[in-house]
């Protein structure tokens, strides 16, 4: 009963929010449609695209020096490296899974227990290597998360078991659809 009441209240709150959104959207469209923005305090002024008034003075100076010298903070450089490694891990796990599904299917077609066992052994070795790569990646990711400024979002560690399970499910689905 309490859950129903809460759902009704949430629904009403969402309706009120939607009405406000419609009202705001209508007023914005009207102002844009009129084309008269002379009332705006910044009318006729150049845009301050690089305004950093909320950044502390010492940080602004550091940012300017780095920008002038085309330098990148260490955490940002590490972020580029981590994104590259993340993509590589994702490509590998998908390829390993596709290879495993294909080899198992071929082994079943010819009725070869040895080929099936070989495919399974290769899969286990690929999973082991992937777990090592993910552990190394997660270690670097922890280092990144400790360096990154609080206003920048942190990256989430990878779970190798989830990656493997998802890639295997996707490979099996893709293989069955293509067969």
C-alpha positions as CSV (number, residue, x, y, z in Angstrom):
1,X,0.0,0.0,0.0
2,X,2.8,2.4,0.9
3,X,4.6,1.5,-2.3
4,X,1.5,2.4,-4.3
5,X,1.2,5.8,-2.5
6,X,4.9,6.4,-3.2
7,X,4.5,5.6,-6.9
8,X,1.5,7.9,-7.2
9,X,3.5,10.7,-5.5
10,X,6.4,10.1,-7.8
11,X,4.1,10.1,-10.8
12,X,2.6,13.5,-9.7
13,X,6.0,14.9,-9.1
14,X,7.1,13.8,-12.6
15,X,3.9,15.4,-14.1
16,X,4.7,18.7,-12.3
17,X,8.3,18.6,-13.6
18,X,7.1,17.9,-17.1
19,X,4.7,20.9,-17.0
20,X,7.5,23.2,-15.8
21,X,9.7,21.8,-18.6
22,X,7.0,22.5,-21.2
23,X,6.6,26.1,-19.8
24,X,10.3,26.8,-19.9
25,X,10.7,25.3,-23.4
26,X,7.8,27.5,-24.7
27,X,9.4,30.7,-23.2
28,X,12.8,29.8,-24.7
29,X,11.2,29.2,-28.1
30,X,9.3,32.5,-27.9
31,X,12.5,34.5,-27.1
32,X,14.4,32.7,-29.8
33,X,11.6,33.2,-32.3
34,X,11.4,37.0,-31.6
35,X,15.2,37.2,-32.2
36,X,15.4,40.1,-29.7
37,X,18.0,39.4,-27.1
38,X,18.9,43.0,-26.4
39,X,17.6,42.7,-22.9
40,X,20.2,40.1,-22.0
41,X,23.1,41.5,-19.8
42,X,25.7,40.0,-22.1
43,X,24.1,41.2,-25.4
44,X,26.6,42.5,-27.8
45,X,29.5,41.3,-25.8
46,X,32.0,38.7,-27.0
47,X,31.6,35.2,-25.5
48,X,34.0,34.3,-22.7
49,X,34.6,30.7,-23.8
50,X,37.7,30.2,-21.7
51,X,36.4,31.8,-18.5
52,X,37.9,30.0,-15.5
53,X,36.7,32.4,-12.8
54,X,35.8,29.5,-10.6
55,X,39.3,28.0,-10.8
56,X,41.7,29.0,-8.0
57,X,44.3,31.6,-9.1
58,X,47.3,29.2,-8.7
59,X,45.6,26.5,-10.7
60,X,44.7,29.1,-13.5
61,X,48.4,30.0,-13.7
62,X,49.4,26.3,-13.9
63,X,46.8,25.7,-16.6
64,X,48.0,28.7,-18.6
65,X,51.7,27.5,-18.4
66,X,50.7,24.0,-19.5
67,X,48.6,25.3,-22.3
68,X,51.3,27.6,-23.5
69,X,53.8,24.8,-23.5
70,X,51.4,22.2,-24.9
71,X,51.9,20.1,-21.8
72,X,49.4,17.6,-20.5
73,X,48.9,16.7,-16.8
74,X,50.1,13.2,-15.9
75,X,46.6,12.0,-15.0
76,X,45.3,13.1,-18.4
77,X,48.1,11.3,-20.2
78,X,47.3,8.2,-18.1
79,X,43.7,8.5,-19.1
80,X,44.6,8.3,-22.8
81,X,46.7,5.2,-22.1
82,X,43.9,3.6,-20.1
83,X,41.3,4.2,-22.8
84,X,43.6,2.6,-25.4
85,X,44.2,-0.4,-23.1
86,X,40.4,-0.7,-22.4
87,X,39.7,-0.8,-26.1
88,X,42.4,-3.4,-26.6
89,X,41.1,-5.6,-23.8
90,X,37.5,-5.4,-25.2
91,X,38.7,-6.3,-28.7
92,X,40.7,-9.3,-27.3
93,X,37.9,-10.7,-25.3
94,X,35.5,-10.5,-28.2
95,X,38.0,-12.1,-30.5
96,X,38.9,-14.9,-28.0
97,X,35.1,-15.6,-27.6
98,X,34.4,-15.7,-31.3
99,X,37.4,-18.0,-31.9
100,X,36.3,-20.3,-29.1
101,X,32.7,-20.6,-30.3
102,X,33.9,-21.2,-33.9
103,X,36.4,-23.9,-32.9
104,X,33.9,-25.7,-30.6
105,X,31.3,-25.7,-33.4
106,X,33.8,-27.1,-35.9
107,X,34.8,-29.8,-33.4
108,X,31.2,-30.8,-32.9
109,X,30.6,-30.9,-36.7
110,X,33.4,-33.5,-37.2
111,X,32.7,-35.2,-33.8
112,X,36.2,-34.7,-32.5
113,X,36.6,-34.8,-28.8
114,X,40.3,-33.9,-29.2
115,X,39.5,-30.8,-31.2
116,X,36.8,-29.8,-28.7
117,X,39.3,-30.3,-25.8
118,X,41.9,-28.3,-27.6
119,X,39.4,-25.4,-28.2
120,X,38.5,-25.5,-24.5
121,X,42.2,-25.5,-23.4
122,X,42.9,-22.5,-25.7
123,X,39.8,-20.7,-24.2
124,X,41.0,-21.3,-20.7
125,X,44.5,-20.0,-21.5
126,X,42.9,-16.9,-23.2
127,X,40.8,-16.3,-20.1
128,X,43.9,-16.6,-17.9
129,X,45.8,-14.1,-20.0
130,X,42.8,-11.8,-20.1
131,X,42.5,-11.9,-16.3
132,X,46.2,-10.9,-16.0
133,X,45.7,-8.0,-18.5
134,X,42.6,-6.8,-16.6
135,X,44.4,-7.0,-13.2
136,X,47.3,-4.8,-14.7
137,X,44.7,-2.4,-16.2
138,X,42.8,-2.2,-12.9
139,X,46.1,-1.4,-11.1
140,X,46.8,1.5,-13.5
141,X,43.2,2.6,-13.2
142,X,43.5,2.8,-9.4
143,X,46.6,5.0,-9.9
144,X,44.6,7.2,-12.3
145,X,41.6,7.5,-9.9
146,X,44.0,8.6,-7.1
147,X,45.6,11.3,-9.4
148,X,42.5,12.7,-11.1
149,X,41.0,16.0,-9.7
150,X,37.8,15.5,-7.8
151,X,35.8,17.4,-10.4
152,X,36.7,14.9,-13.1
153,X,34.8,11.6,-13.1
154,X,36.8,8.5,-12.1
155,X,37.0,5.4,-14.2
156,X,35.4,2.1,-13.2
157,X,37.5,-1.0,-12.8
158,X,36.8,-4.0,-15.1
159,X,35.4,-7.3,-13.9
160,X,37.1,-10.0,-16.0
161,X,34.5,-12.6,-15.3
162,X,31.7,-10.3,-16.5
163,X,33.7,-9.4,-19.6
164,X,34.3,-13.1,-20.4
165,X,30.6,-14.1,-19.8
166,X,29.2,-11.2,-21.9
167,X,31.7,-11.8,-24.7
168,X,30.9,-15.5,-24.8
169,X,27.2,-14.9,-24.8
170,X,27.5,-12.4,-27.6
171,X,29.7,-14.6,-29.6
172,X,27.3,-17.5,-29.3
173,X,24.4,-15.3,-30.2
174,X,26.2,-13.9,-33.3
175,X,27.3,-17.4,-34.3
176,X,23.8,-18.8,-34.1
177,X,22.4,-15.9,-36.1
178,X,25.0,-16.2,-38.8
179,X,24.6,-20.0,-39.1
